[in-house]
Amino acid sequence: MNTKASKLFQPLTFPNGKTVPNRLCKAAMEENLSDEGQIPGDRLHRLYRSWVEGGVGLILTGNVMVAPDALTGPGGVVLQESTDIEPFKRWAEAGKSEDGQFWMQINHPGRQVYAAMGETALSPSDKKMDMGNFSKMFAQPRAMTEEEIEVLIQRFTATSKQAELAGFTGVQVHAAHGYLISQFLSPLTNLRSDQWGGDINNRSRVLIEIVKRIRQSVKPEFCISVKLNSADFQKGGFELNDAKAVIQLLNELDVDLVELSGGSYESPAMQGRVAEKDADKPETTLRREAYFVDFAREIAAVAKMPIMVTGGILRRAVAEEALEKDSAGFGVEMLGLAQAMAFQPDLPNQWRDHELEIKLPQVNWKNKTFAALAVMAITKVQLKRLAQGKLPKANVSPFFSLIGDQIETNKRTKRYRRWRENTAQAV
């Protein structure tokens, strides 16, 4: 391995003293592979062992939900104060390497809840999702009361404590992609006039309180991370200066890593769409693959904690370029790999020895929404195969992958609703 490539495999020490052996992270993906009762089982164990064996330094789980009535999808995992943590102990064991880190991403979807799941959607305000013809797929949100906001903060804290007890080495608080904390951060979805709305300091209050409470409740060596949008790429929404302001507030807390992404369900920049203000810039390979790096370098200039960027990296040369610092000496310290790790779970080990470019499937359908859903469905096929102990298989039909995913989603939705009915009767 040449000297230029070596930074990918240099260790990184977090502010709390914990270290990862390299700069590559298996970023969060929506697996929808929970067992009955919304708990992790053998499928998730096998899936995460494949990534441990692949040589990545840090592994993040997909969304683990802090409330049973608020899931991003019906196959999601739920961890709350009353949950039996034995299944989570087995998951933590499966996902930890000898010298790596395994963090649980914890989340609440807010208004980004599918109506078919039959739950009441909560949000800072009652502004409904604007997804054009797909808007009816999402529940009408209700503005949260002050008491519900306090319960939310308690839930994030309780889930973090449970994660630590189960053996995870950290948590990542999801405050991006249009989920509930991101809804508080954005002036488009937070229309409140109380202490939780208004200027960026007030809109950040929920996130800051959650991080404070978690840090007070866990050991110093337990890592705390935040996933934050660099911008949500909607006119009048959360923007780069807002992100910098949030980072400066987080600087005063014991945060070990911030992962930068962007977008939401309404504006899915996390799927690779270039920000409108950058549309006239040359389409370099770095911008096409590592599409949040420029934002990340700007934010790194005001951050005390390491910054990780996730978004579309498929080649080692691009990964190396993404880790380079700008002319002022600011840069990204860690890289998140998501889809690439679904199609090549041993990508870090491969990159130690040679350049390997991942070829992701292209779906060039006229309807861009259906095309994006098909790409996601193909990725889920790979996750499911890995969870079954099989190798990835990229050349699968986009159409049949999408149809199969919809059928599976309907089955999981019925299972989820039965679980909710049963747990409600048991109380």
N, C-alpha and C positions, 0 to 999 in steps of 0.2 A: 504493500500500500504506500502511495507516495505521500510526501509531506503535506501537500495541499489537502489531501483527503483526510488527514489525521484528526482535524478538529471535530469531525462527527463522532469520533470515538474517544474524545477526551472526557474525563469525569466532570461533573458539575456539582458544586456544593451549594445547597440552599441556605438562606439566612439562619435557619434553626440548626444548622450544622449537619443535616442529613445529606447524603451524596448519592448521585446516580452515576453509573459507569460510563454512560455515553449521552449524546445530545439528542437522541431519537426517542420519541414518545408515541406509543399507540394511542392516538386520540380517540375520543368517544364516538361511537356510532350507535344508532338505534337498532338493537338486535331483535327485540320482540320475541325473546326465547325463554320467558319465564315458565316455570312449572305451575301446576294447579296451586292456587292460593297466592299467585304473584311473587313467588320465591325463586331463587336460583337453584338449578339442579344439574344433572349430569351433562346436559347439552352446553350450558354455559361453562362448566368445568373444562370440558374438552376444548371448547373454543379458546378459552384464555390460556390453557396450557400450550396451545399451538403458538401463541404469541410470546409466551415466556421462552419457549424453545427457539424462537426466531431471533432472539438476541437484542430485543428492544430494552432500553434502560428504564423507562417509565411506562406503566400501563394505566390507562384511565378506563373505568367501566363506562358503558352506555348509561343513559339516564336511570338513576334510582330515585323513585318518587318519594317525597316526604309525607304525602297524604294519600289515603286509599281511594278518595273520590276525585283525584286530579292526576290523571296519567296522560302522557303524550301519545300512548297507543295501548291497546288492550293486552298486549303481551309484555308489558313493562313490569319491572321489579319494584316492589314497595317495601320500604323499611321504616318502621315507626317505633315508638317507645315500647309498644306492647308486642312487637314481633319476636318470635322465637329466632334467636340469632344462630342456632346450630347450622342451618343451611348456608348462612353467610360466612361462618367460620370455614366451611369446606370450600366455598368460593374463594375466600381470601388465601387459603392454602394453595389452591390451584393456580392463582394468578401472581404469586410472589416468586421471584427468582432469588438466588442466593445473595446477590448484591444490588438488585433493582428495587424499585418502588411500585406499589400497587395502590392507587387512589380511587376512591369512589366518587363519581360525579353525582351530585344531589340536586334535585330540581323540583319545581312546581310549574306546570304549564300555564297557569292563569287562564286567559281567554282562548288559548290555543288548545282547546279540548274538543274532540269530535262529538257532535250532537248524538250520534248513535250510541254512545256510551251511557247516556241517560243521566248525566250528572249536571249539577249547577256550576257554571263557570264563574270564577271570581277574577276580578281585575281591579286596578286602582280606580277605574271609571267604567261606565257601562257602554263604552264604545265597541261596537261589534266588528268582527273581522271583515275586511274588504278583500275578498278573493274572487270578485266577479261572479261567474256562474257557479263557482265552488263555495261561495259564502255560506250557503245553507248547510254545508257539511259541519259547520262549527256552531257550538252553543252560544246563545245570547248571554254575554257576561253581565254580572251584577257588581256594582261598586262595593268594595270591601268596607266593613266597619272598622273602627279603631281596634275593637276587641279581636276581630278576625286577623288584623295585621299582627297583633301581639301573639296570637296562636300560631301564625305562620312562622314568626321568628323562633318560637319555642320548638316548632316541628323541625326546622333546619338544625337547631341545636341538638335535639334528641336523636335525630338520624345520625349526626356526626359522632355522638357519644356511642351509639350502637355500632357504628362502623369501626371505631377504635377498639371496642370490646371484641368484635369479631376477628380482628387481626389485620385489618387494612392499615396502611401506613400513612394515609392522608385522605382528605376530601377535596373535591373541587366544587365550589358553589357556582352553579350555572346562572350567570347574569347576562346572557347573550341570546341571540336568535329569536327575539320576540317572546320569550317565556316570561313568567310573572315578574321576576326581578327586573328584567329588561323593560317590561311594561311600566314599571315604576320609574325607570330611568328616562324613558322617552316622553317628551312633551306632547307627542301625538296621542299617546294612550293614557298619560297621567294628567288628568284635567282637574285634579284636586286643588282645593284652596286652603287645606289645613297644613299641619307640619310635615305631611308626607308628599306634598305637591308644591309646585311653584318653581323656584330656582333650582339649579343643579344640586346644591347642598341639601335641599329638602327632598328632591327626587332620589338622591343617593342614600337617604337615611335608612331605608329598609336594608339595603345591602350592608351598610356600615354596621348597623346593629346586629345583623346576623353574624358577620365575621367576628365582631367583638364577643358575642355570647359564645360562639364556638370556641374561640381561643381561651376563654375563661373556663371552659368545661372539659378540655382535653389536655393531655400532657404536652410539654414544650416540644418534644421530639416528634409529635404528630403534625404532619404537614397540612397547611391550609393554602388552597389555591382558589383563584377566581377566574372564571371565563367571562370575558367582557367583549362587547362589540367595539371595534374601532369606529364604526358608524353603522347606522341601520339603513343607509342609502334610500331614505324617503325624504322628500322635501319637507322641511320644518321639523325633522325628527332629531334623534340623537346623532351628534356629529363628532368629529375628531376633537374639537376643543372640549366638548363634554367629557369624552373619554379621558383626556389629560386631567381634567378636574377631578374625576373619580379616582384616577391613579394617585393623585396627590393626597387625597383623603386616605386611600389605602396605604400610602407610605407611612402613615402614623400608626398603623397596626402591624401585627406580626404576620404578614402574608409572605409565603415562600415562593410563589410563582403566579404570574398572570398570563393566561392564554388569551391571545387576541384573535378574534374572528370578525364576522360582520353579517348583517342582514337579518331577516325574519321570514316567516311563512309568506308574508305579503311581498317581501322583496328579498328573494333567496340568494343573496350575494355569497353565502357559504357554499353554494353550488358552482361558483366560478364566474358569476356575472361581474363585469368590470363596472366600477362606479361611474355614474354618468359624467362627473366632472373630469374623469380620466379617459373618457371614450376616444378623445382625439390624440392620445399619446401613442407612440409606437408600441406595437404588440410584441414586446420582447418575451423570450422564453421564461424569464424570471417572473414577469407580470402575468403570463398566461398560466403558469403553474403555481408559484408561491404568491398568490394575488393579494395578500395582506401585508407583505414585507415592508413596503414603503411606509404604510401607516405604523407598523410596529416599530420601525426605527425612530420615527418621530416621537412616539410614546415612550420608547426606551430612554429618550433624552431627559424625561422628567421622573422616571421610575427608579426607586431604590431597590426593588426586587427584580429577579431575572424575568425576562419576557420570552414567552413561547409564541410562535405563530403556527397556525394550522391552515391548510387550504391548498390542496391540489398538487403537492410535490410528488413527482413520479420518477425523477432521475437523481442520481448521486451528485452530478455536476451542479444541478440546480440547488440541491440541498446545501452544498458547499458555498455556493454564491449567496444563498440566503443567510448564512451564518457570518458573512463578512460584515465588518463594521463600516459605517459611513465615514465621510471625511472628518466629522467631528468626534469620531471614536465611539459612537453609539450603535448598538445593534442587538440582534436577536441572540439569545443564548441557547434556545432549545427549539426543536422542530416537531410538530405534530403530524403524524401520518395516519390517515383514516382509510379512505377507499383503497389506497395502494396496499394496505396491510390485509384487506379482505381478499385481494387477488394474489398476494404474495406474502404469506404470514412470516416467512423467514427473510424478509427484505433486508433488515440490518445485517444479518450474517452474510447475505449475498453481497452487500455493498462493502463489506470488509475486504473482499477479494477482487471485485471487479465492478465495472459500471453495468447496471442492469436497469433498463427502462421499462416501466410498467405500461402496458397498453390497455387503457380503460375502454370499455365498449362505447360506441357512439350511436345514438338513436336520433336519426334525422327526420323525425316526424314533423308534419306541419304544425300540429298542436304542441306548443312548447311545454305546456303544463303536463300533458300526457307523456311527452318524451322524457321530462325530468323524473316523473313517477316511474317510468320504465327503467331508467338507469338505476334508480334507488332499488327497484325490485330485483334487478340483476345482481346488485351488490348483496342484497339480503339472501339471494340464492347461494352466494359464496359463503356467507356467514353460517347459513344452515348446513352446508356441506362440511365446513370445518367443524361444526358442532356435532356432526355425525361421524367424525373421524375420517372424512374423505378429503381428497385434494380439491382445490378450486377448479372450476370449469367455466372459463370466460365466454365460450361460444354457445351461449344459451339463447333461446328465442326471447327477444324483448316483449313480444305480445303475450306469449304464454307465461313468462315470468310475472308480468303485470296482472294477468288474470289469476294466476296461482296465488299471488300475494293478496289480492282482494278476497279470494275465497278463504285463505288462512285468516285474514283480518276479521272476516265475518264470524268464523268459528271462535276466534279468541274473544271477540266482543260478547258473544253469547256466554262463553265460559266466565268472562269477567263479571257480567251482570248477575250470573248465578252466584258467584262468590260474594258479591256485594249484598245480594238478598240474604244469603245464608249468614253472613257475618252480622248483618243488621238484626236478624232474628235471634242470634245468639247473645246479643247485648242485653 
